Amino acid sequence: LRQKYLDAIAGAADEASLEDLRVQAVGKKGEVALKMRELGKMTPEERLVVGPKLNALKDEINSALAAKKAGLADKALDERLRTEWLDVTLPGRGRREGTIHPVSQVTEEVAAIFADMGFTVAEGPQIENDWYNFDALNIPPHHPARQEFDTFYMHRAADDDRPPHVLRTHTSPVQIREMEKTGAPIRVIAPGRVYRSDYDQTHTPMFHQIEGMAIGKDISMANLKWVLEEFFAAFFEIDGIKTRFRASHFPFTEPSAEVDIQCSWVDGQLRIGEGDDWMEVLGSGMMHPKVLQAGGVDPDKWQGFAFGMGIDRIAMLKYGIPDLRAFFDSDLRWLRHYGFSA
Ligand code: PHE
């Protein structure tokens, strides 16, 4: 019995056949266990002789099994070391990191500059009703400005005659929402997505604006001009950048001004902050009394300025990007070209 198992163990090819042998030999119903059971039929004298022998046999088989098992494991490891190897001198596979989209990055820059001047950041819904997008901003139902906005209207059921919701055409509705929320005095900017049905090199149906609003006892156009000049100097990193306020018209401001910044074209290249050309960057003005009223702010006690600026537009100017549509194409080569991606 002893030799039979020791030979078998020595010849076992893998751990599975070793396990089979273990069960056969020293398992609960194995050959050694059967022999142990026969001890009961023996005389005490016989038992004294055979018992210890069987125990010794069991120990011997167990240690032979353990030794063989260790040997097989070593062999398996050697085999793996021989077949599985890694050339650590090969160059690694590169992985590109994700980055912040230029529009998000510029929005954060703008917010940080206005934060230094005491403006907090607010947000409003992109799906608006026409009260906030138009009426409250002094654009009544048949006002021509409604046409000028190329508004996207949301569908309503045929039997629902309430006015449709709209995709907001500008961030100005946030003026009303913020006045309702906090009342005066107030100093806030509101960046976000806006929508107009328009598409060419400088227009996409979705784009980004940043609204600014400051209401106080004696806020004036002079404050507006200072705040905007501070902003442009910081954003374009050009001290003393010149601005030009052109008389204009918006239903929600009186007086109204469109604001240009100084620029020039050299060999077809735009240069901001030098020369004697002008580039339009935003609309602004003193908040119309009806707008203050619509937001629950008493126009006899308070006055304020507001402005609305295209975020994508100033990003194009700052980074010399010619086509607005590229912002929303998600082309990594484009992002990399302008240094926005690793
Ligand atoms: N909402 C205007 C637009 O989208 C911009 C603007 C905002 C003008 C605030 C004046 C005051 O064109």
Boltz pocket constraint, residues with backbone or C-beta under 6 A from the ligand:
constraints:
  - pocket:
      binder: B
      contacts: [[A, 169], [A, 170], [A, 171], [A, 172], [A, 212], [A, 250], [A, 253], [A, 257], [A, 283], [A, 284], [A, 285], [A, 306], [A, 307], [A, 308], [A, 309]]
      max_distance: 6.0
